[in-house]
Amino acid sequence: MDRPPDLRAIREAHARIRPHVHRTPVLTCSALDRLAGARLFFKCENFQKVGAFKARGACNAVFSLADDEALSGVVTHSSGNHAAALSLAAARRRIPAYLVMPSNAPQVKRKAVAAYGGRIVWCEPTLAAREETCARIMAETGARLVHPYNDYRVMAGQGTAALELLEEVGELDVVVVPVGGGGLLSGTALAAKGLKPGVRVVGAEPAGADDAWRSFKSGELQPMPNPETVADGLRTALGTLTFPIIRSHVDDIVTTSEAAIIDAMRKTWELMKIVIEASSAVPLAAILEGRLALAGCRVGIILSGGNVDLDRLPWRP
């Protein structure tokens, strides 16, 4: 795919990945509604295969490849969720998957990638090290790169979560999603605006990893060399393909504090009785912290994943 996906491409992606992913439930919680002063609808991608929305984009990218393109396998770099998703998609297509992972990737995500049969290659926890290692593997094996977010096929797959959310819930005033590299936010914006042009789409980001917020406000990419946040899935920077889509189709990006992220994560566990990871809690954190004016609105939230190291919960001493 050589151009940004439109609604038709997202619908095609949905049909392509349907045999390989779950149609995740949409849950509500009256207690969180009262705290937010709005009606919240949670698209639970924490129940998705590999425990995250990443299964959608990875499956669409892998099953979009022609047979001759797929023969040598696929490669990516990821802190965990996309690596696991690509491992699963490659295993289903019976092709090799090479996963470049930073040395500080959470243990729970390391185990998941290994369980799906991916071939892990470790690197230093920097974007430069990830990209250099990926380039080396591509040269050595001929594997095709499936970037975690800077790939139109991946964005189209990620957009299918919003497609399902709006089909199930109907009218929404706002959709709020976490933003790291921007693949989920881009796909969500394209799907949501394609279905409901009047809906507002907002990205939520940790204040300690606020490159998307700064880039959105300035109009120029402003990567952050050393992001610091408990939301490990959002430590990546916006991509050259995701940023133009976000500028054109996203209404706003807001940031939220570490304390609010941890509090929102814990409230979701306690009140909704479901497990989400810190990255998933960022949209709710921004809402509960008052970063968005949503009084009386119908709000869709994509809970991006639920892969948590239970031995290192952020509220434990």
C-alpha positions as CSV (number, residue, x, y, z in Angstrom):
1,M,0.0,0.0,0.0
2,D,1.6,3.2,-1.2
3,R,-0.9,5.8,0.1
4,P,-2.8,6.4,3.4
5,P,-5.7,4.0,3.8
6,D,-9.2,5.3,3.2
7,L,-12.4,3.7,4.7
8,R,-12.6,1.2,1.9
9,A,-9.0,0.0,2.6
10,I,-9.8,-0.3,6.3
11,R,-12.9,-2.3,5.4
12,E,-10.8,-4.6,3.2
13,A,-8.3,-5.0,6.0
14,H,-11.2,-6.0,8.3
15,A,-12.3,-8.7,5.9
16,R,-8.7,-9.9,5.5
17,I,-7.9,-10.2,9.2
18,R,-11.3,-11.5,10.4
19,P,-10.2,-15.2,10.5
20,H,-7.1,-14.3,12.5
21,V,-8.2,-11.9,15.2
22,H,-10.9,-11.4,17.8
23,R,-13.8,-9.0,17.5
24,T,-13.3,-7.6,20.9
25,P,-16.1,-6.5,23.2
26,V,-17.1,-3.0,24.1
27,L,-17.6,-2.6,27.8
28,T,-19.1,0.2,30.0
29,C,-18.7,1.2,33.6
30,S,-21.2,3.4,35.4
31,A,-18.7,4.2,38.2
32,L,-16.1,5.5,35.7
33,D,-18.9,7.4,33.9
34,R,-19.7,9.2,37.1
35,L,-16.0,10.1,37.7
36,A,-15.6,11.3,34.1
37,G,-19.0,13.1,33.8
38,A,-19.4,11.4,30.4
39,R,-20.7,8.2,28.9
40,L,-17.6,6.0,28.2
41,F,-17.4,3.1,25.8
42,F,-14.3,0.9,26.1
43,K,-13.1,-1.1,23.1
44,C,-11.3,-3.9,24.9
45,E,-8.2,-4.7,22.8
46,N,-6.7,-6.1,26.0
47,F,-8.8,-9.2,25.1
48,Q,-7.3,-9.3,21.5
49,K,-5.0,-12.1,20.4
50,V,-1.5,-11.4,21.8
51,G,-3.2,-9.2,24.3
52,A,-3.1,-6.0,22.2
53,F,-4.5,-4.2,19.2
54,K,-1.2,-4.8,17.4
55,A,-2.5,-8.2,16.2
56,R,-4.7,-6.3,13.7
57,G,-2.0,-4.3,11.9
58,A,0.5,-7.2,11.9
59,C,-2.0,-9.6,10.4
60,N,-3.1,-7.1,7.7
61,A,0.5,-6.4,6.7
62,V,1.5,-10.1,6.7
63,F,-1.5,-11.3,4.8
64,S,-1.3,-8.4,2.3
65,L,2.1,-9.7,1.1
66,A,2.3,-11.6,-2.2
67,D,3.6,-15.2,-1.9
68,D,7.0,-14.2,-3.4
69,E,7.3,-11.2,-1.0
70,A,6.5,-13.4,2.0
71,L,8.9,-16.2,1.2
72,S,11.9,-14.8,3.1
73,G,9.8,-13.8,6.1
74,V,9.2,-10.6,7.9
75,V,11.2,-8.4,10.4
76,T,10.4,-5.6,12.8
77,H,11.6,-3.8,15.9
78,S,9.3,-3.6,18.9
79,S,9.3,-3.4,22.7
80,G,6.9,-6.3,22.8
81,N,3.3,-6.1,21.6
82,H,4.0,-5.6,17.9
83,A,6.8,-8.2,18.0
84,A,4.3,-10.8,19.5
85,A,1.7,-9.8,16.9
86,L,4.1,-10.2,14.0
87,S,5.2,-13.6,15.4
88,L,1.6,-14.7,15.5
89,A,0.8,-13.5,12.0
90,A,3.9,-15.0,10.5
91,A,3.3,-18.3,12.2
92,R,-0.2,-18.4,10.8
93,R,1.2,-17.8,7.3
94,R,4.1,-20.2,8.0
95,I,6.9,-17.8,7.3
96,P,9.9,-16.7,9.5
97,A,9.6,-13.7,11.7
98,Y,12.7,-11.8,13.0
99,L,12.0,-9.6,16.0
100,V,14.4,-6.9,17.1
101,M,13.7,-6.2,20.8
102,P,15.4,-3.7,23.1
103,S,17.2,-5.1,26.1
104,N,14.8,-3.4,28.5
105,A,11.6,-4.9,27.1
106,P,9.3,-6.1,29.9
107,Q,9.7,-9.8,30.8
108,V,6.0,-10.6,30.1
109,K,6.4,-9.3,26.5
110,R,9.7,-11.2,26.0
111,K,7.9,-14.5,27.0
112,A,5.0,-13.8,24.7
113,V,7.2,-13.2,21.6
114,A,9.1,-16.4,22.3
115,A,5.9,-18.4,22.8
116,Y,4.7,-17.5,19.3
117,G,7.9,-18.8,17.7
118,G,9.5,-15.5,16.7
119,R,13.3,-15.3,16.3
120,I,14.4,-12.6,18.8
121,V,17.4,-10.4,18.2
122,W,18.4,-8.2,21.1
123,C,19.6,-4.6,20.8
124,E,20.3,-1.5,22.8
125,P,17.1,0.4,23.9
126,T,17.5,3.2,21.4
127,L,15.6,3.9,18.1
128,A,18.9,4.0,16.2
129,A,19.9,0.6,17.5
130,R,16.6,-0.9,16.6
131,E,16.7,0.5,13.0
132,E,20.3,-0.5,12.4
133,T,19.7,-4.1,13.6
134,C,16.5,-4.3,11.4
135,A,18.5,-3.1,8.4
136,R,21.2,-5.7,9.0
137,I,18.7,-8.6,9.3
138,M,16.9,-7.4,6.1
139,A,20.3,-7.4,4.2
140,E,21.2,-10.9,5.6
141,T,17.8,-12.7,5.1
142,G,15.8,-10.7,2.6
143,A,13.0,-10.4,5.1
144,R,10.3,-7.8,4.5
145,L,10.1,-4.9,7.1
146,V,6.7,-4.6,8.8
147,H,7.2,-1.4,10.8
148,P,5.3,-1.2,14.1
149,Y,3.5,1.9,13.0
150,N,5.1,3.7,10.0
151,D,3.4,1.4,7.5
152,Y,0.0,2.1,5.7
153,R,-0.9,-1.6,5.9
154,V,-0.4,-1.6,9.6
155,M,-2.4,1.6,10.0
156,A,-5.3,0.1,8.0
157,G,-5.3,-2.9,10.3
158,Q,-5.3,-0.8,13.4
159,G,-8.2,1.2,12.1
160,T,-10.4,-1.8,12.2
161,A,-10.8,-1.5,16.0
162,A,-12.4,1.9,15.6
163,L,-14.5,0.5,12.7
164,E,-15.9,-2.2,15.1
165,L,-16.4,0.3,17.9
166,L,-18.5,2.7,15.9
167,E,-20.5,-0.1,14.2
168,E,-21.4,-1.4,17.6
169,V,-22.0,1.7,19.6
170,G,-23.3,4.1,16.9
171,E,-23.0,7.8,17.5
172,L,-20.0,9.0,19.5
173,D,-18.9,12.6,20.1
174,V,-15.3,11.8,20.7
175,V,-12.9,8.9,20.3
176,V,-9.7,9.0,22.5
177,V,-6.8,6.6,21.9
178,P,-3.2,6.4,23.3
179,V,-0.5,7.7,21.0
180,G,3.1,6.5,20.7
181,G,4.3,6.0,17.2
182,G,0.9,7.0,15.9
183,G,-0.3,3.9,14.0
184,L,-3.4,3.3,16.2
185,L,-4.2,7.0,16.2
186,S,-3.8,7.4,12.5
187,G,-5.9,4.3,11.7
188,T,-8.5,5.3,14.2
189,A,-8.8,8.8,12.8
190,L,-9.1,7.6,9.2
191,A,-11.8,5.0,10.2
192,A,-13.7,7.3,12.5
193,K,-13.8,10.3,10.2
194,G,-14.6,8.0,7.3
195,L,-17.7,6.6,9.1
196,K,-18.7,9.7,11.1
197,P,-17.1,12.9,9.8
198,G,-18.4,14.9,12.8
199,V,-16.7,12.8,15.5
200,R,-13.7,14.3,17.2
201,V,-10.6,12.1,17.5
202,V,-8.1,12.9,20.2
203,G,-4.7,11.3,21.0
204,A,-3.6,11.0,24.7
205,E,0.1,10.8,25.6
206,P,2.2,10.7,28.7
207,A,3.7,14.0,29.6
208,G,7.1,12.2,30.0
209,A,6.9,11.1,26.4
210,D,5.2,14.0,24.7
211,D,6.8,14.1,21.3
212,A,3.4,13.7,19.6
213,W,1.9,16.6,21.6
214,R,4.9,18.9,20.8
215,S,5.0,17.8,17.1
216,F,1.2,18.4,16.7
217,K,1.4,21.9,18.3
218,S,4.5,23.0,16.3
219,G,3.7,21.4,13.0
220,E,7.1,19.7,12.9
221,L,8.3,16.3,14.0
222,Q,10.0,16.7,17.4
223,P,11.3,13.3,18.6
224,M,12.2,12.8,22.2
225,P,15.5,11.0,22.7
226,N,14.9,9.6,26.2
227,P,11.2,9.3,27.0
228,E,10.4,8.4,30.6
229,T,7.0,6.9,31.4
230,V,5.5,3.8,33.0
231,A,3.5,3.4,29.7
232,D,6.3,1.5,28.0
233,G,4.3,1.0,24.8
234,L,4.2,4.7,24.2
235,R,7.9,5.4,24.4
236,T,8.2,5.5,20.6
237,A,8.2,8.6,18.4
238,L,5.8,9.6,15.7
239,G,6.7,8.3,12.2
240,T,7.1,10.2,8.9
241,L,3.9,8.5,7.6
242,T,1.8,8.7,10.7
243,F,2.5,12.4,11.4
244,P,0.9,13.9,8.3
245,I,-2.2,11.8,8.8
246,I,-2.4,12.9,12.4
247,R,-2.0,16.6,11.4
248,S,-4.8,16.3,8.9
249,H,-7.3,14.1,10.6
250,V,-6.8,14.3,14.4
251,D,-8.5,17.1,16.3
252,D,-6.2,17.3,19.3
253,I,-3.5,15.6,21.4
254,V,-3.4,16.0,25.1
255,T,-0.9,14.8,27.8
256,T,-1.3,13.4,31.2
257,S,0.8,12.8,34.3
258,E,2.4,9.6,35.5
259,A,0.4,9.7,38.7
260,A,-2.8,10.0,36.7
261,I,-1.8,7.1,34.4
262,I,-1.2,4.8,37.4
263,D,-4.4,5.9,39.1
264,A,-6.4,5.3,35.9
265,M,-4.9,1.9,35.4
266,R,-5.7,0.9,39.0
267,K,-9.2,2.3,38.8
268,T,-9.9,0.2,35.6
269,W,-8.6,-3.0,37.3
270,E,-10.7,-2.3,40.4
271,L,-13.9,-1.0,38.9
272,M,-14.1,-2.8,35.6
273,K,-12.5,-6.0,36.9
274,I,-10.2,-6.2,33.8
275,V,-6.4,-6.2,33.3
276,I,-5.0,-3.4,31.2
277,E,-1.4,-2.2,30.8
278,A,-0.3,1.3,31.6
279,S,-0.4,2.5,27.9
280,S,-4.1,1.5,27.8
281,A,-4.8,3.7,30.8
282,V,-3.5,6.9,29.2
283,P,-6.8,8.1,27.6
284,L,-8.8,7.5,30.8
285,A,-6.0,9.3,32.8
286,A,-6.3,12.3,30.5
287,I,-10.1,12.4,30.9
288,L,-10.1,12.0,34.7
289,E,-7.3,14.6,35.0
290,G,-9.6,17.1,33.2
291,R,-7.4,17.5,30.1
292,L,-10.6,17.2,27.9
293,A,-13.9,19.0,28.1
294,L,-16.3,16.0,27.8
295,A,-19.2,16.8,30.1
296,G,-22.3,14.8,28.9
297,C,-20.5,13.4,25.8
298,R,-20.5,9.9,24.4
299,V,-16.8,8.9,24.4
300,G,-15.1,5.9,22.8
301,I,-11.8,4.8,24.3
302,I,-9.6,2.1,22.8
303,L,-8.0,0.1,25.6
304,S,-4.9,-0.8,23.6
305,G,-3.6,-3.9,25.5
306,G,-3.3,-5.9,28.7
307,N,0.2,-7.3,28.8
308,V,1.3,-6.6,32.4
309,D,4.3,-7.9,34.4
310,L,2.4,-8.9,37.6
311,D,5.6,-8.8,39.6
312,R,6.1,-5.1,38.8
313,L,2.8,-3.4,39.2
314,P,3.3,0.4,39.2
315,W,1.3,1.0,42.4
316,R,3.4,-1.6,44.4
317,P,6.2,-0.3,46.6
